[in-house]
């Protein structure tokens, strides 16, 4: 086991040295770029609710998003995407009617590997990578005694473009699709005399527009 760990560390060091040795975009020493976007997070939701049936309705959220991109060469990069969103949640069409489940905050850091199509001021890109979503700040609403959401591991697809204004500053348009599922446990003992589990697909579309800088 120790030998395997040593080999893995040496391999990672080799990859790091290779990345550092790569030429950077526009040959101006810029390996890093930073973007600030305004994003619309629109869930494409559905749910399988035990016992009482029905579906789920999750509200759209509009928030700022910050991302950091590291370029290995002119085409390939890694982007870390950071934002947090608040959503109202309602169980609809259940045997007990529509149930207000309050709201919840989502923290979904996402890391995408990107390919950039170079050749001018207009720079399209495609990306894909893993997502980890943490649920916090849960307000269970007026009916449930408590609502818990399991931490979720998902996957993101991404497409967009940068439009260069000069050597450093650029405009950005970005679209992401997150494939995200969680289990929600609703303690409704007081109202329904039961605890209900729901398998919830959130699967949001994320539409963003913003500005960026290369450093």
CORRA-V654664 format. One record per residue. RES is the residue in one letter. PSI is psi in whole degrees, -180 to 180 (NA if undefined). Layout:
RES PSI
RES PSI
//
This chain:
X -45
X -40
X -41
X -40
X -43
X -43
X -42
X -43
X -42
X -38
X -42
X -40
X -38
X -42
X -40
X -43
X -37
X -44
X -41
X -31
X -12
X 150
X 157
X 162
X 140
X 8
X 31
X 18
X 7
X 104
X -21
X 143
X 152
X 138
X 147
X 119
X 154
X 130
X 150
X 120
X 110
X 101
X 140
X 72
X 156
X 161
X 150
X 104
X 124
X 150
X -54
X -6
X -162
X -168
X -173
X 147
X 123
X 129
X 157
X 148
X 143
X 119
X 167
X 155
X 140
X 136
X 153
X 129
X 134
X 127
X 129
X -34
X -164
X -26
X -40
X 138
X 168
X 137
X 129
X 123
X 127
X 126
X 164
X 141
X 152
X 133
X 137
X 142
X 135
X 132
X 127
X 148
X 27
X 171
X -20
X 13
X -164
X 133
X 119
X 116
X 23
X -138
X 167
X 147
X 140
X 134
X 101
X 68
X 135
X 135
X 120
X 140
X 130
X 148
X 125
X 133
X 109
X 170
X 6
X -165
X -25
X 115
X 91
X 158
X 157
X 148
X 162
X 149
X -180
X 158
X 140
X 122
X 124
X 137
X 131
X 173
X 39
X 127
X 114
X -8
X -174
X -14
X -50
X 149
X -31
X 150
X 130
X 142
X 132
X 140
X 139
X 141
X 125
X -162
X 145
X 141
X 147
X 145
X 150
X -168
X 152
X 142
X 112
X 128
X -33
X -161
X -22
X -45
X 145
X 160
X 155
X 140
X 132
X 140
X 131
X 149
X 120
X 133
X 105
X 127
X 142
X 161
X 124
X 131
X 115
X 114
X 101
X 41
X -43
X -45
X -41
X -10
X 26
X 161
X 130
X 131
X 147
X 133
X 112
X 123
X 120
X -49
X 57
X 151
X 140
X 115
X 126
X 149
X 141
X -161
X 151
X 168
X 142
X 135
X NA
//
